Amino acid sequence: MKRRTFVNNSVLATGSLFLLKCKAEKTTKSISKDMTSDTTTFDKIGIQLWSVRHAMEKEPIATLKALSEIGFTDIECTGYEAGKVYGMTPKEFKSVLSDLGLSMQSCHVKTGTDVPDKIRTMTNDWEGFCEDIAFLGGKSVVSGWFRPDERETIDDYKKHAELFNKCAEVAKKYDLTFAHHNHDFEFFKIDDQVPYDILLNETDKDKVFFEMDHYWVKKAGANSLEYIKNHPGRFPFW
């Protein structure tokens, strides 16, 4: 895989690069002082691998190598399936990351309610999933998506909130932070209620957190800043 081709087609075209919370206090001050300064630097910079999902599906190791070569230090993965990470065992994947100087900060996971026999989802062998992510050095586990049939009613969201509380309790045993990554649909009212508010208000504020995707909040017509102000401490990731 040519480095230039990879950058042009897989990363820059997505516009989906994000900064991870990676002990960048000095960086934060620099950004706040002057967002346009040519001297602004980042101690660490990470990428959500969903942004390069097609490349990861075809050539995961080559893709990770290219990411490392262009300066990324941290990743958030979405390719965990039944005990494998992009087709590799946790031990194999950890070795690849170590060789490339990459750190896995977080991993997205689905509820698994549609595949009850599939292991290591939020509803089946969740502890095994947490164990794998902790082994890989992850610091957080993130609910990344609700299927359409999982988000039809307010009761659906109440069930998700209940599941979040249970998952967060287990994650804590592995020193992992549990969070939810939003899209736009959580902000569309159902029975005059905002589903996202259900997730916020019916979960333990000390154990369940949120990875705010500002693009989707804006697309839904909501105000991310107001949420952050009204729920201090719930949004450590963005």
GROMACS elastic network, one bead per residue, 0.5 to 0.9 nm:
[ bonds ]
;  ai    aj funct       b0    kb
    1     4     6  0.87719   500
    1     5     6  0.73713   500
    1     6     6  0.67824   500
    1    59     6  0.85701   500
    1    62     6  0.67905   500
    1    63     6  0.78208   500
    1    66     6  0.81239   500
    2     5     6  0.52986   500
    2     6     6  0.61139   500
    2     7     6  0.86702   500
    2    66     6  0.83655   500
    3     6     6  0.51310   500
    3     7     6  0.62054   500
    3     8     6  0.86714   500
    3    66     6  0.60912   500
    3    67     6  0.88592   500
    3    69     6  0.82801   500
    3    70     6  0.82178   500
    4     7     6  0.52331   500
    4     8     6  0.61981   500
    4     9     6  0.85402   500
    5     8     6  0.52419   500
    5     9     6  0.59162   500
    5    10     6  0.78921   500
    6     9     6  0.54024   500
    6    10     6  0.53313   500
    6    11     6  0.70608   500
    6    12     6  0.89709   500
    6    55     6  0.84056   500
    6    63     6  0.78046   500
    6    66     6  0.72613   500
    6    67     6  0.87495   500
    7    10     6  0.56511   500
    7    11     6  0.52031   500
    7    12     6  0.60383   500
    7    13     6  0.82138   500
    7    66     6  0.81524   500
    7    67     6  0.83855   500
    7    70     6  0.82781   500
    8    11     6  0.63305   500
    8    12     6  0.55551   500
    8    13     6  0.62892   500
    9    12     6  0.68088   500
    9    13     6  0.58234   500
    9    14     6  0.82020   500
    9    52     6  0.89672   500
   10    13     6  0.62291   500
   10    14     6  0.68247   500
   10    51     6  0.72502   500
   10    52     6  0.53467   500
   10    53     6  0.84931   500
   10    54     6  0.81210   500
   10    55     6  0.70317   500
   11    14     6  0.56076   500
   11    15     6  0.70662   500
   11    16     6  0.76008   500
   11    17     6  0.75236   500
   11    51     6  0.66705   500
   11    52     6  0.63740   500
   11    67     6  0.88088   500
   12    15     6  0.56339   500
   12    16     6  0.79311   500
   12    17     6  0.81240   500
   13    16     6  0.83376   500
   14    17     6  0.77541   500
   14    51     6  0.61563   500
   14    52     6  0.80531   500
   15    51     6  0.81907   500
   16    47     6  0.79210   500
   16    48     6  0.76367   500
   16    50     6  0.87445   500
   16    51     6  0.59609   500
   17    45     6  0.88580   500
   17    46     6  0.73489   500
   17    47     6  0.53591   500
   17    48     6  0.67981   500
   17    51     6  0.74093   500
   18    45     6  0.75518   500
   18    46     6  0.61731   500
   18    47     6  0.56327   500
   18    48     6  0.68890   500
   18   238     6  0.78584   500
   19    22     6  0.82384   500
   19    44     6  0.79310   500
   19    45     6  0.54647   500
   19    46     6  0.54309   500
   19    47     6  0.71489   500
   19   237     6  0.89540   500
   19   238     6  0.76496   500
   20    23     6  0.89541   500
   20    44     6  0.77248   500
   20    45     6  0.64323   500
   20    46     6  0.55549   500
   20    47     6  0.78386   500
   20    74     6  0.74892   500
   20    75     6  0.83559   500
   20    76     6  0.86350   500
   20   105     6  0.78601   500
   20   237     6  0.71281   500
   20   238     6  0.75527   500
   21    24     6  0.70226   500
   21    44     6  0.86980   500
   21    45     6  0.89048   500
   21    46     6  0.89619   500
   21   105     6  0.88819   500
   21   236     6  0.76101   500
   21   237     6  0.65640   500
   21   238     6  0.82073   500
   22    25     6  0.85938   500
   22    43     6  0.78770   500
   22    44     6  0.63530   500
   22    45     6  0.79965   500
   22    46     6  0.88254   500
   22    74     6  0.85673   500
   22   105     6  0.86143   500
   23    26     6  0.83984   500
   23    27     6  0.87462   500
   23    43     6  0.79811   500
   23    44     6  0.82393   500
   24    28     6  0.61180   500
   24    29     6  0.87417   500
   24    42     6  0.71368   500
   24    43     6  0.59777   500
   24    44     6  0.72517   500
   25    28     6  0.51111   500
   25    29     6  0.64613   500
   25    30     6  0.87474   500
   26    29     6  0.52955   500
   26    30     6  0.63647   500
   26    31     6  0.88192   500
   26    42     6  0.86184   500
   26    43     6  0.83719   500
   27    30     6  0.50175   500
   27    31     6  0.62266   500
   27    32     6  0.86143   500
   27    40     6  0.73157   500
   27    41     6  0.63488   500
   27    42     6  0.56196   500
   27    43     6  0.67830   500
   28    31     6  0.51450   500
   28    32     6  0.61348   500
   28    33     6  0.85763   500
   28    42     6  0.85873   500
   29    32     6  0.50949   500
   29    33     6  0.61095   500
   29    34     6  0.87442   500
   30    33     6  0.52138   500
   30    34     6  0.64039   500
   30    35     6  0.77237   500
   30    37     6  0.84376   500
   30    39     6  0.84542   500
   30    40     6  0.59901   500
   30    41     6  0.77139   500
   31    34     6  0.54247   500
   31    36     6  0.80788   500
   31    37     6  0.80269   500
   31    40     6  0.64540   500
   31    41     6  0.84265   500
   32    35     6  0.62930   500
   33    37     6  0.85215   500
   34    37     6  0.53006   500
   34    38     6  0.89887   500
   34    40     6  0.78389   500
   35    38     6  0.88468   500
   35    40     6  0.76349   500
   36    39     6  0.86877   500
   36    40     6  0.78153   500
   37    40     6  0.55835   500
   38    41     6  0.84523   500
   41    44     6  0.89516   500
   42    45     6  0.65286   500
   44    71     6  0.87350   500
   44    72     6  0.73466   500
   44    73     6  0.59130   500
   44    74     6  0.71355   500
   45    71     6  0.76460   500
   45    72     6  0.54670   500
   45    73     6  0.57396   500
   45    74     6  0.61823   500
   45    75     6  0.86060   500
   46    72     6  0.55966   500
   46    73     6  0.58543   500
   46    75     6  0.52003   500
   46    76     6  0.74412   500
   46   103     6  0.89446   500
   46   105     6  0.86258   500
   47    50     6  0.84963   500
   47    51     6  0.75785   500
   47    52     6  0.89504   500
   47    67     6  0.86205   500
   47    72     6  0.71172   500
   47    73     6  0.84677   500
   47    74     6  0.65563   500
   47    75     6  0.50884   500
   47    76     6  0.62984   500
   47    77     6  0.86435   500
   48    51     6  0.59414   500
   48    52     6  0.79937   500
   48    74     6  0.88365   500
   48    75     6  0.59091   500
   48    77     6  0.62063   500
   48    78     6  0.77971   500
   49    52     6  0.53259   500
   49    53     6  0.59516   500
   49    56     6  0.76322   500
   49    75     6  0.66820   500
   49    76     6  0.60112   500
   49    77     6  0.52389   500
   49    78     6  0.63907   500
   49    79     6  0.81040   500
   50    54     6  0.82847   500
   50    56     6  0.85517   500
   50    76     6  0.84000   500
   50    77     6  0.71204   500
   50    78     6  0.61000   500
   50    79     6  0.81976   500
   51    54     6  0.83954   500
   52    55     6  0.54904   500
   52    56     6  0.61651   500
   52    57     6  0.87392   500
   52    63     6  0.81319   500
   53    57     6  0.60786   500
   53    58     6  0.87228   500
   53    60     6  0.89538   500
   53    78     6  0.82536   500
   53    79     6  0.82111   500
   54    57     6  0.51399   500
   54    58     6  0.64799   500
   54    59     6  0.86162   500
   55    58     6  0.52477   500
   55    59     6  0.57711   500
   55    60     6  0.66983   500
   55    62     6  0.86400   500
   55    63     6  0.62602   500
   56    59     6  0.53263   500
   56    61     6  0.76946   500
   56    62     6  0.83071   500
   56    63     6  0.60502   500
   56    64     6  0.78522   500
   56    79     6  0.83735   500
   56    86     6  0.72324   500
   57    60     6  0.61638   500
   57    79     6  0.84774   500
   57    86     6  0.69638   500
   57    87     6  0.87741   500
   58    63     6  0.87616   500
   59    62     6  0.54296   500
   59    63     6  0.59303   500
   59    64     6  0.85843   500
   60    63     6  0.51065   500
   60    64     6  0.61321   500
   60    65     6  0.85459   500
   60    86     6  0.67461   500
   60    87     6  0.87376   500
   61    64     6  0.51573   500
   61    65     6  0.61062   500
   61    66     6  0.86317   500
   61    93     6  0.89628   500
   61    96     6  0.72107   500
   61    97     6  0.89501   500
   62    65     6  0.50041   500
   62    66     6  0.62025   500
   62    67     6  0.86733   500
   63    66     6  0.51048   500
   63    67     6  0.62500   500
   63    68     6  0.86575   500
   64    67     6  0.50211   500
   64    68     6  0.61807   500
   64    69     6  0.86005   500
   64    96     6  0.85083   500
   64    97     6  0.79253   500
   64   100     6  0.76147   500
   64   102     6  0.83374   500
   65    68     6  0.51250   500
   65    69     6  0.61695   500
   65    70     6  0.88230   500
   65    96     6  0.89508   500
   65    97     6  0.89015   500
   65   100     6  0.62701   500
   66    69     6  0.50363   500
   66    70     6  0.63779   500
   66    71     6  0.88408   500
   66    72     6  0.89987   500
   67    70     6  0.54284   500
   67    71     6  0.65812   500
   67    72     6  0.55789   500
   67    73     6  0.82332   500
   68    71     6  0.53074   500
   68    72     6  0.50201   500
   68    73     6  0.64145   500
   68    74     6  0.88029   500
   68   100     6  0.63309   500
   68   101     6  0.71113   500
   68   102     6  0.68304   500
   69    72     6  0.73631   500
   69   100     6  0.85344   500
   72    75     6  0.78835   500
   72   102     6  0.75191   500
   73   100     6  0.89888   500
   73   101     6  0.68059   500
   73   103     6  0.63251   500
   73   104     6  0.88197   500
   74   101     6  0.87714   500
   74   102     6  0.54857   500
   74   104     6  0.57354   500
   74   105     6  0.63815   500
   75   102     6  0.71484   500
   75   103     6  0.62432   500
   75   105     6  0.59741   500
   75   106     6  0.71404   500
   75   107     6  0.85694   500
   76   103     6  0.88588   500
   76   104     6  0.59761   500
   76   105     6  0.57563   500
   76   107     6  0.53271   500
   76   108     6  0.74608   500
   76   138     6  0.87616   500
   77    80     6  0.73856   500
   77    85     6  0.83235   500
   77    86     6  0.89150   500
   77   104     6  0.74210   500
   77   105     6  0.84361   500
   77   106     6  0.64976   500
   77   108     6  0.62380   500
   78    81     6  0.88911   500
   78    85     6  0.84202   500
   78    86     6  0.85300   500
   78   106     6  0.89492   500
   78   107     6  0.58310   500
   78   109     6  0.69203   500
   78   144     6  0.83725   500
   79    84     6  0.80396   500
   79    85     6  0.54709   500
   79    86     6  0.50180   500
   79    87     6  0.81683   500
   79   107     6  0.81381   500
   79   108     6  0.79442   500
   79   109     6  0.86129   500
   80    83     6  0.68221   500
   80    84     6  0.56226   500
   80    86     6  0.62759   500
   80    87     6  0.81398   500
   80   107     6  0.76784   500
   80   108     6  0.77881   500
   80   109     6  0.72543   500
   80   129     6  0.88941   500
   81    84     6  0.52664   500
   81    85     6  0.63727   500
   81    86     6  0.76306   500
   81    87     6  0.79254   500
   81   109     6  0.86876   500
   81   118     6  0.86554   500
   81   119     6  0.83078   500
   81   120     6  0.77469   500
   81   121     6  0.83884   500
   82    85     6  0.84454   500
   82   118     6  0.64612   500
   82   119     6  0.51935   500
   82   120     6  0.55856   500
   82   121     6  0.76299   500
   82   129     6  0.83542   500
   83    87     6  0.88934   500
   83    88     6  0.85592   500
   83    89     6  0.67619   500
   83    90     6  0.73719   500
   83   119     6  0.74780   500
   83   120     6  0.66660   500
   83   128     6  0.81411   500
   83   129     6  0.71971   500
   83   132     6  0.75783   500
   84    87     6  0.52160   500
   84    88     6  0.51430   500
   84    90     6  0.64016   500
   84    93     6  0.86525   500
   85    88     6  0.50508   500
   85    89     6  0.61888   500
   85    90     6  0.63616   500
   85    92     6  0.88439   500
   85    93     6  0.66602   500
   86    89     6  0.84696   500
   86    93     6  0.81437   500
   87    93     6  0.87955   500
   88    91     6  0.78425   500
   88    92     6  0.57119   500
   88    93     6  0.56850   500
   89    92     6  0.51276   500
   89    93     6  0.61095   500
   89    94     6  0.84644   500
   90    93     6  0.50730   500
   90    94     6  0.59384   500
   90    95     6  0.85200   500
   90   132     6  0.64141   500
   90   133     6  0.80910   500
   90   135     6  0.75417   500
   90   136     6  0.66319   500
   91    94     6  0.51866   500
   91    95     6  0.62884   500
   91    96     6  0.88105   500
   91   135     6  0.82916   500
   91   136     6  0.78175   500
   92    95     6  0.51669   500
   92    96     6  0.63794   500
   92    97     6  0.88246   500
   93    96     6  0.50918   500
   93    97     6  0.62788   500
   93    98     6  0.85990   500
   93   136     6  0.79195   500
   94    97     6  0.51650   500
   94    98     6  0.61171   500
   94    99     6  0.86211   500
   94   103     6  0.88200   500
   94   104     6  0.86921   500
   94   135     6  0.82577   500
   94   136     6  0.56858   500
   94   137     6  0.83838   500
   95    98     6  0.50761   500
   95    99     6  0.61513   500
   95   100     6  0.86562   500
   96    99     6  0.51958   500
   96   100     6  0.63018   500
   96   101     6  0.86437   500
   96   102     6  0.84432   500
   97   100     6  0.51595   500
   97   101     6  0.59997   500
   97   103     6  0.64501   500
   97   104     6  0.78028   500
   98   101     6  0.51336   500
   98   102     6  0.61208   500
   98   103     6  0.75005   500
   99   102     6  0.78349   500
  103   136     6  0.84363   500
  103   137     6  0.72504   500
  103   138     6  0.79683   500
  104   107     6  0.77753   500
  104   133     6  0.86354   500
  104   136     6  0.67880   500
  104   137     6  0.61947   500
  104   138     6  0.53746   500
  104   139     6  0.80486   500
  105   136     6  0.88596   500
  105   137     6  0.70034   500
  105   139     6  0.53791   500
  105   140     6  0.66613   500
  105   141     6  0.89014   500
  106   133     6  0.77320   500
  106   137     6  0.85616   500
  106   138     6  0.50726   500
  106   139     6  0.58294   500
  106   141     6  0.56136   500
  106   142     6  0.71767   500
  107   133     6  0.72743   500
  107   138     6  0.73449   500
  107   139     6  0.88384   500
  107   140     6  0.68765   500
  107   141     6  0.52361   500
  107   142     6  0.60313   500
  107   143     6  0.86916   500
  107   144     6  0.88284   500
  108   140     6  0.89079   500
  108   141     6  0.60929   500
  108   143     6  0.57292   500
  108   144     6  0.52256   500
  108   145     6  0.85048   500
  108   180     6  0.87751   500
  108   181     6  0.83289   500
  109   112     6  0.84842   500
  109   120     6  0.89894   500
  109   121     6  0.66249   500
  109   122     6  0.72258   500
  109   129     6  0.89425   500
  109   141     6  0.72567   500
  109   142     6  0.60091   500
  109   143     6  0.52036   500
  109   144     6  0.57658   500
  109   145     6  0.77689   500
  110   113     6  0.84054   500
  110   121     6  0.62356   500
  110   122     6  0.65221   500
  110   123     6  0.89705   500
  110   142     6  0.85008   500
  110   143     6  0.58706   500
  110   144     6  0.61134   500
  110   145     6  0.60201   500
  110   146     6  0.73100   500
  110   147     6  0.89402   500
  111   114     6  0.81099   500
  111   121     6  0.58546   500
  111   123     6  0.60384   500
  111   124     6  0.87541   500
  111   143     6  0.72076   500
  111   144     6  0.86808   500
  111   145     6  0.78923   500
  111   146     6  0.74501   500
  111   160     6  0.86945   500
  111   163     6  0.87722   500
  112   115     6  0.53113   500
  112   116     6  0.62500   500
  112   117     6  0.86892   500
  112   118     6  0.71629   500
  112   119     6  0.85463   500
  112   120     6  0.84863   500
  112   121     6  0.52875   500
  112   122     6  0.61646   500
  112   123     6  0.59126   500
  112   124     6  0.73282   500
  113   116     6  0.56540   500
  113   121     6  0.84992   500
  113   122     6  0.82098   500
  113   123     6  0.65274   500
  113   124     6  0.86558   500
  113   150     6  0.85083   500
  114   117     6  0.89708   500
  114   147     6  0.89164   500
  115   118     6  0.54432   500
  115   119     6  0.87537   500
  116   119     6  0.78779   500
  116   121     6  0.87687   500
  116   123     6  0.73070   500
  116   124     6  0.66970   500
  117   124     6  0.73500   500
  118   121     6  0.71200   500
  118   124     6  0.68906   500
  118   125     6  0.87790   500
  119   123     6  0.84713   500
  119   124     6  0.53721   500
  119   125     6  0.56442   500
  119   126     6  0.79213   500
  119   128     6  0.82730   500
  119   129     6  0.83856   500
  120   123     6  0.76683   500
  120   124     6  0.54712   500
  120   126     6  0.50473   500
  120   127     6  0.73681   500
  120   128     6  0.57613   500
  120   130     6  0.83375   500
  121   124     6  0.52068   500
  121   125     6  0.63839   500
  121   126     6  0.54213   500
  121   127     6  0.89231   500
  121   128     6  0.86807   500
  121   129     6  0.67718   500
  122   125     6  0.73784   500
  122   126     6  0.50712   500
  122   127     6  0.86926   500
  122   129     6  0.82415   500
  122   143     6  0.82303   500
  122   163     6  0.78499   500
  122   164     6  0.86185   500
  122   167     6  0.68168   500
  123   126     6  0.62521   500
  123   163     6  0.81507   500
  123   167     6  0.86893   500
  124   127     6  0.84423   500
  124   128     6  0.87971   500
  125   128     6  0.52770   500
  125   129     6  0.67421   500
  125   130     6  0.89762   500
  126   129     6  0.51000   500
  126   130     6  0.63363   500
  126   131     6  0.86204   500
  126   167     6  0.72895   500
  126   170     6  0.79272   500
  126   171     6  0.86118   500
  127   130     6  0.50742   500
  127   131     6  0.60981   500
  127   132     6  0.86768   500
  127   167     6  0.85321   500
  127   170     6  0.65655   500
  127   171     6  0.75039   500
  127   174     6  0.88479   500
  128   131     6  0.50164   500
  128   132     6  0.63058   500
  128   133     6  0.87794   500
  129   132     6  0.51898   500
  129   133     6  0.63291   500
  129   134     6  0.86301   500
  130   133     6  0.51707   500
  130   134     6  0.60503   500
  130   135     6  0.84654   500
  130   141     6  0.75111   500
  130   170     6  0.78439   500
  130   171     6  0.60384   500
  130   173     6  0.89098   500
  130   174     6  0.66984   500
  130   176     6  0.76274   500
  131   134     6  0.52141   500
  131   135     6  0.61354   500
  131   136     6  0.87206   500
  131   171     6  0.86668   500
  131   174     6  0.68098   500
  132   135     6  0.50259   500
  132   136     6  0.63153   500
  132   137     6  0.88619   500
  132   138     6  0.88334   500
  133   136     6  0.50200   500
  133   137     6  0.64781   500
  133   138     6  0.52911   500
  133   139     6  0.79934   500
  133   140     6  0.81493   500
  133   141     6  0.76199   500
  133   174     6  0.89197   500
  133   176     6  0.84856   500
  134   137     6  0.51114   500
  134   138     6  0.52236   500
  134   139     6  0.70745   500
  134   140     6  0.85344   500
  134   174     6  0.63470   500
  134   175     6  0.76068   500
  134   176     6  0.71230   500
  135   138     6  0.73811   500
  138   141     6  0.76708   500
  138   176     6  0.73161   500
  139   175     6  0.71233   500
  139   176     6  0.50777   500
  139   177     6  0.63277   500
  140   171     6  0.82499   500
  140   175     6  0.82881   500
  140   178     6  0.57593   500
  140   179     6  0.72374   500
  141   168     6  0.89246   500
  141   171     6  0.76445   500
  141   176     6  0.66109   500
  141   177     6  0.62222   500
  141   178     6  0.51174   500
  141   179     6  0.63587   500
  141   180     6  0.84683   500
  142   177     6  0.82867   500
  142   178     6  0.58649   500
  142   180     6  0.52092   500
  142   181     6  0.64793   500
  142   210     6  0.83651   500
  142   211     6  0.77862   500
  143   146     6  0.83621   500
  143   164     6  0.83922   500
  143   178     6  0.78960   500
  143   179     6  0.62756   500
  143   181     6  0.60272   500
  143   182     6  0.86855   500
  144   179     6  0.87179   500
  144   180     6  0.61519   500
  144   182     6  0.71166   500
  144   183     6  0.87223   500
  145   180     6  0.83772   500
  145   181     6  0.72412   500
  145   182     6  0.74855   500
  145   183     6  0.78042   500
  146   149     6  0.79706   500
  146   150     6  0.57288   500
  146   151     6  0.65156   500
  147   150     6  0.51859   500
  147   151     6  0.68246   500
  148   151     6  0.55112   500
  148   152     6  0.67992   500
  149   152     6  0.59797   500
  149   156     6  0.89040   500
  150   153     6  0.81486   500
  150   156     6  0.61010   500
  150   157     6  0.80119   500
  150   160     6  0.87276   500
  151   154     6  0.76743   500
  151   155     6  0.86786   500
  151   156     6  0.56607   500
  151   157     6  0.65766   500
  151   185     6  0.83462   500
  151   186     6  0.82470   500
  151   195     6  0.86486   500
  152   155     6  0.83797   500
  152   156     6  0.66128   500
  152   157     6  0.85156   500
  152   190     6  0.80692   500
  153   156     6  0.51672   500
  153   157     6  0.69282   500
  153   158     6  0.89255   500
  153   190     6  0.66035   500
  153   191     6  0.81832   500
  153   195     6  0.86423   500
  154   157     6  0.51676   500
  154   158     6  0.63013   500
  154   159     6  0.87151   500
  154   190     6  0.64364   500
  154   191     6  0.75177   500
  154   193     6  0.76470   500
  154   194     6  0.85405   500
  154   195     6  0.64861   500
  154   198     6  0.79241   500
  155   159     6  0.61852   500
  155   160     6  0.85721   500
  156   159     6  0.51870   500
  156   160     6  0.63525   500
  156   161     6  0.87924   500
  157   161     6  0.61551   500
  157   162     6  0.85843   500
  157   186     6  0.89624   500
  157   195     6  0.62689   500
  157   196     6  0.82016   500
  157   198     6  0.65872   500
  157   199     6  0.66528   500
  158   161     6  0.50407   500
  158   162     6  0.63039   500
  158   163     6  0.86445   500
  158   195     6  0.86054   500
  158   198     6  0.65604   500
  158   199     6  0.71503   500
  158   202     6  0.72799   500
  159   162     6  0.50536   500
  159   163     6  0.61670   500
  159   164     6  0.85541   500
  160   164     6  0.60043   500
  160   165     6  0.86519   500
  160   199     6  0.73335   500
  161   165     6  0.63685   500
  161   166     6  0.88158   500
  161   198     6  0.72781   500
  161   199     6  0.52217   500
  161   200     6  0.80157   500
  161   201     6  0.86505   500
  161   202     6  0.59006   500
  161   203     6  0.55728   500
  161   204     6  0.89802   500
  162   165     6  0.52893   500
  162   166     6  0.65371   500
  162   167     6  0.87846   500
  162   199     6  0.88851   500
  162   202     6  0.75469   500
  162   203     6  0.70175   500
  163   166     6  0.51476   500
  163   167     6  0.60882   500
  163   168     6  0.84633   500
  164   167     6  0.50934   500
  164   168     6  0.59073   500
  164   169     6  0.85248   500
  164   178     6  0.78117   500
  164   179     6  0.82255   500
  164   180     6  0.84346   500
  164   199     6  0.85024   500
  164   203     6  0.69440   500
  164   204     6  0.86802   500
  164   208     6  0.67936   500
  165   168     6  0.51789   500
  165   169     6  0.63068   500
  165   170     6  0.89421   500
  165   178     6  0.89376   500
  165   202     6  0.87413   500
  165   203     6  0.58475   500
  165   204     6  0.63166   500
  165   207     6  0.73102   500
  165   208     6  0.66335   500
  166   169     6  0.52766   500
  166   170     6  0.66698   500
  166   171     6  0.88010   500
  167   170     6  0.52770   500
  167   171     6  0.60842   500
  167   172     6  0.85995   500
  167   178     6  0.73106   500
  167   208     6  0.88507   500
  168   172     6  0.60597   500
  168   173     6  0.88527   500
  168   176     6  0.82326   500
  168   177     6  0.70849   500
  168   178     6  0.51253   500
  168   179     6  0.80868   500
  168   204     6  0.86996   500
  168   207     6  0.57941   500
  168   208     6  0.60364   500
  169   172     6  0.53581   500
  169   173     6  0.69918   500
  169   178     6  0.85860   500
  169   207     6  0.71218   500
  169   208     6  0.88640   500
  170   173     6  0.54019   500
  170   174     6  0.72696   500
  170   176     6  0.87090   500
  171   174     6  0.53704   500
  171   175     6  0.65419   500
  171   176     6  0.50393   500
  171   177     6  0.64636   500
  171   178     6  0.64204   500
  172   176     6  0.52219   500
  172   177     6  0.64114   500
  172   178     6  0.77853   500
  172   207     6  0.77435   500
  173   176     6  0.73533   500
  174   177     6  0.88123   500
  177   207     6  0.72382   500
  177   208     6  0.75220   500
  177   209     6  0.74907   500
  178   207     6  0.68650   500
  178   208     6  0.55312   500
  178   209     6  0.61024   500
  178   210     6  0.80655   500
  179   207     6  0.85929   500
  179   208     6  0.57102   500
  179   211     6  0.60731   500
  179   234     6  0.89530   500
  179   235     6  0.87362   500
  179   237     6  0.84947   500
  180   199     6  0.89363   500
  180   208     6  0.79782   500
  180   209     6  0.65902   500
  180   211     6  0.56584   500
  180   212     6  0.79949   500
  181   210     6  0.62073   500
  181   212     6  0.60290   500
  181   213     6  0.67061   500
  182   185     6  0.80858   500
  182   186     6  0.67677   500
  182   187     6  0.89703   500
  182   196     6  0.82812   500
  182   210     6  0.79249   500
  182   211     6  0.70627   500
  182   212     6  0.61699   500
  182   213     6  0.59954   500
  182   214     6  0.88191   500
  182   216     6  0.71632   500
  182   217     6  0.78192   500
  183   186     6  0.64096   500
  183   187     6  0.82312   500
  183   212     6  0.87391   500
  183   213     6  0.69412   500
  183   214     6  0.89789   500
  183   215     6  0.83520   500
  183   216     6  0.50455   500
  183   217     6  0.70196   500
  183   219     6  0.89591   500
  183   220     6  0.84411   500
  184   187     6  0.58264   500
  184   188     6  0.72541   500
  184   215     6  0.85218   500
  184   217     6  0.58634   500
  184   218     6  0.81354   500
  184   219     6  0.64675   500
  184   220     6  0.50065   500
  184   221     6  0.86433   500
  184   222     6  0.89257   500
  185   188     6  0.53293   500
  185   189     6  0.86035   500
  185   195     6  0.82709   500
  185   196     6  0.86927   500
  185   216     6  0.85096   500
  185   220     6  0.73116   500
  186   189     6  0.79715   500
  186   194     6  0.69442   500
  186   195     6  0.51364   500
  186   197     6  0.84702   500
  186   199     6  0.89438   500
  186   217     6  0.88892   500
  186   220     6  0.85894   500
  187   193     6  0.89395   500
  187   194     6  0.54709   500
  187   195     6  0.60802   500
  187   196     6  0.57419   500
  187   197     6  0.82043   500
  187   217     6  0.74942   500
  187   220     6  0.62199   500
  187   221     6  0.81356   500
  187   222     6  0.70219   500
  188   193     6  0.82918   500
  188   194     6  0.61292   500
  188   195     6  0.71381   500
  188   196     6  0.85797   500
  188   220     6  0.71140   500
  189   192     6  0.53869   500
  189   193     6  0.50296   500
  189   195     6  0.66133   500
  190   193     6  0.52562   500
  190   194     6  0.64518   500
  190   195     6  0.70280   500
  191   194     6  0.84605   500
  193   196     6  0.88208   500
  193   197     6  0.77860   500
  193   198     6  0.80958   500
  194   197     6  0.54383   500
  194   198     6  0.68942   500
  195   198     6  0.50915   500
  195   199     6  0.65878   500
  195   200     6  0.88444   500
  196   199     6  0.51146   500
  196   200     6  0.63199   500
  196   201     6  0.86287   500
  197   201     6  0.58608   500
  197   202     6  0.81944   500
  198   201     6  0.52352   500
  198   202     6  0.56771   500
  198   203     6  0.81522   500
  199   202     6  0.56543   500
  199   203     6  0.61640   500
  200   203     6  0.58354   500
  200   204     6  0.83069   500
  200   205     6  0.77162   500
  200   208     6  0.83608   500
  200   209     6  0.83466   500
  200   210     6  0.84557   500
  200   231     6  0.83407   500
  200   234     6  0.83971   500
  201   204     6  0.80215   500
  201   205     6  0.80891   500
  202   205     6  0.86926   500
  203   206     6  0.87209   500
  203   207     6  0.79443   500
  203   208     6  0.62152   500
  203   209     6  0.87812   500
  204   207     6  0.53966   500
  204   208     6  0.56261   500
  204   209     6  0.86033   500
  205   208     6  0.56810   500
  205   209     6  0.70369   500
  205   231     6  0.87785   500
  205   233     6  0.81223   500
  205   234     6  0.66681   500
  206   209     6  0.78432   500
  206   233     6  0.84937   500
  206   234     6  0.80843   500
  208   234     6  0.74557   500
  209   233     6  0.80125   500
  209   235     6  0.60247   500
  209   236     6  0.72296   500
  209   237     6  0.83676   500
  210   234     6  0.59520   500
  210   235     6  0.50371   500
  210   236     6  0.70726   500
  210   237     6  0.67108   500
  210   238     6  0.82511   500
  211   234     6  0.87226   500
  211   235     6  0.61188   500
  211   236     6  0.69854   500
  211   238     6  0.52502   500
  212   215     6  0.88208   500
  212   216     6  0.85833   500
  212   217     6  0.78733   500
  212   224     6  0.77457   500
  212   235     6  0.67332   500
  212   236     6  0.86758   500
  212   237     6  0.64964   500
  213   216     6  0.57205   500
  213   217     6  0.64776   500
  213   218     6  0.88556   500
  213   224     6  0.86973   500
  213   237     6  0.89506   500
  213   238     6  0.61329   500
  214   218     6  0.60422   500
  214   219     6  0.84383   500
  214   223     6  0.86827   500
  214   224     6  0.64187   500
  214   238     6  0.74441   500
  215   218     6  0.52592   500
  215   219     6  0.61069   500
  215   220     6  0.86694   500
  216   220     6  0.61057   500
  216   221     6  0.86450   500
  216   222     6  0.87670   500
  217   220     6  0.52284   500
  217   221     6  0.64878   500
  217   222     6  0.53454   500
  217   223     6  0.66353   500
  217   224     6  0.62116   500
  218   221     6  0.50809   500
  218   222     6  0.56214   500
  218   223     6  0.66149   500
  218   224     6  0.74101   500
  219   222     6  0.75727   500
  220   223     6  0.89169   500
  222   226     6  0.86837   500
  222   227     6  0.88730   500
  223   226     6  0.55160   500
  223   227     6  0.67041   500
  224   227     6  0.51586   500
  224   228     6  0.63015   500
  224   229     6  0.86854   500
  225   228     6  0.51006   500
  225   229     6  0.61395   500
  225   230     6  0.85445   500
  226   229     6  0.50638   500
  226   230     6  0.59765   500
  226   231     6  0.84266   500
  227   230     6  0.51373   500
  227   231     6  0.59432   500
  227   232     6  0.83887   500
  227   235     6  0.88371   500
  228   231     6  0.53226   500
  228   232     6  0.58996   500
  228   233     6  0.79475   500
  228   234     6  0.74348   500
  228   235     6  0.65273   500
  229   232     6  0.58197   500
  231   234     6  0.58311   500
  231   235     6  0.78294   500
  232   235     6  0.72386   500
  233   236     6  0.65960   500
  234   237     6  0.87721   500
  235   238     6  0.70617   500
